[in-house]
Amino acid sequence: MQSFYTYPTPPDPHYSYGTAGFRYLGDQLGSVAFKTGIIAALRSISTGGKTIGVVITASHNPPDHNGVKIVDPMGEMLPQDWEPFANQLANTVSFAEFEKAVNDRLANYKDVTPHIVIARDTRSSGPRLLKAVIDGILALKGKYTDFGKLTTPQLHYITRCYNDKTFGQPSEQGYYDKLIATTTKILQINGYTKLDPITVDTANGIGGDQLRKLDSITDILNFHVINGDTDHPDRLNIDCGADYVKTNQKLPAVLQKEGPEQGHLYASFDGDADRVVCYYVDESDKFRLLDGDRIATLLASLIGGLLKKVPKIKLKVGIVQTAYANGSSTEFIESKLKIPVYFTPTGVKHLHQKALEFDVGIYFEANGHGTVVFSPNYVKQLRDYQAADEEEKKTVETLLLLVDLINQAVGDSICDLTAVLVALKLTKKSVYSWGNDYKELPNRLYKLSVKDRFLFKTTDAERRLVSPKGLQEKIDEVVGKYEKGRSFVRASGTEDAVRVYAEASGTEECERLGKEVCELTSEASQ
């Protein structure tokens, strides 16, 4: 473990493992990447030698940032009870402290050889951090397989395939083969040959390369990639991508310049392709965002509509949202779709855990990060069901194929977008009718830099503040002035900033509400 000295721990910052793993400036993550290799190897040892994944990415963050995240055997996130140890090891400064922490953890497990699979996005700091991760793995005599540049969800898929041989082939090609085969079967069963074309802004990230590969090997998908320049890492997420579109409520810069086609469906990925938002411009050339809330309601409409065709099958369906969900989407789900809605704190680990309580658990953050999870009971009931006629048989087969179409382990831009296109096709919805399911309340999301994001503590699924003291009462007073007003403040999980969300019945009212809450928040952070 003498490689410890090759990657000294800087005095600042204090590294913290969260939903996105460790994230910070790429040139200051060497020690953390090395220690993440150690942690991943220890996690593999603790499971008896199962394969663990490590992804090197900072998703939607700026190009000079990077991160390292661990993937558990079935494609899940690192268990929360491992996070304190991860934080402890990442912040060790002395070799003696580091060695003791590792040996104490090793003492709990049998002597087995760990195996790690690794992938990274297109950031320029990636190769350096990759070497550090590998050195960490080798320090514990582990074995590794480097898959090069992949999307984050592809590495999740490969990790699970190594541990679950029934899931698919553990390779990039295996990922494509499964997606294409499943989509083809769904379309054939329902009398279609291909999905409609779509233009995809891939944030100048790895998603663009992967969509072009897909396009080259199948005719059923038709992706036109824009912002797909991966040869210049400094362009990653700049004036494009899912976070840019959602946060600014406008088209990527290249479409603003070239002019979009009315009624044509567009989508944006983030830098590592684990979130997606859709959008279009209407007959009045007005930008219409179809964010994670809309994706959740579309997939719920598809699945709910299919289940209604086989009423003898009784399954528990639930939709999980966060505070960022638009109020109109919640009302639509409860009043129109008749599906219960549950709220959790922001972060996929919270949403995913809640979704597992249902036979069909649908969760999408408004930013486009999400998926659908299906229970063993869902699969069993459908497989055991004796269809009364060909229509029921087609319905049951389609419902079962959705299990393979959607990447249940993690939000996956490619799979989620394919599922959106399938849902539009099978429900016979146009882009316009999807956008008119409900009228979204005007909303804005602001990001404020603060000295100490940890000062902002929340309760009630992050919808209310308990600290700084007195700030929530001031926010309540401001919100009360606006019709259908709602606003909340929460600390970012990945950077020294807070997010301020505001919505109200009118655009001007929403803007005023947001600015007032931002001013209150800035004052409280001083």
Secondary structure, DSSP 8 states (H G I E B T S, - for coil): -GGGGGS---SS-----BTTBEEEEGGG-HHHHHHHHHHHHHHHHHTTS-EEEEEE--TTS-TTEEEEEEE-TTS-B--GGGHHHHHHHHT--SHHHHHHHHHHHHTTS-----EEEEEE-S-TTHHHHHHHHHHHHHHTT-EEEEEEE--HHHHHHHHHHHH-TTS--SSHHHHHHHHHHHHHHHHHHTT-S----EEEE-TTSHHHHHHHHHHHH-SS--EEEES---S-GGGTTSS-SHHHHHHHTS--HHHHHH---TT--EEEE-TTSS-EEEEEE-TT--EEEE-HHHHHHHHHHHHHHHHHTSTT----EEEEE-TTS-HHHHHHHHHTS---EEE--SSHHHHHHHHTTSSEEEEE-TTS-EEEEE-HHHHHHHHH---SSHHHHHHHHHHHHHHHHS-TTS--HHHHHHHHHHHHHHHT--HHHHHTSS----EEEEEEE-S-GGG-EEETTTTEEEESTTHHHHHHHHHTTSTT-EEEEEE-SSSSEEEEEEE-SSHHHHHHHHHHHHHHHHHHH-
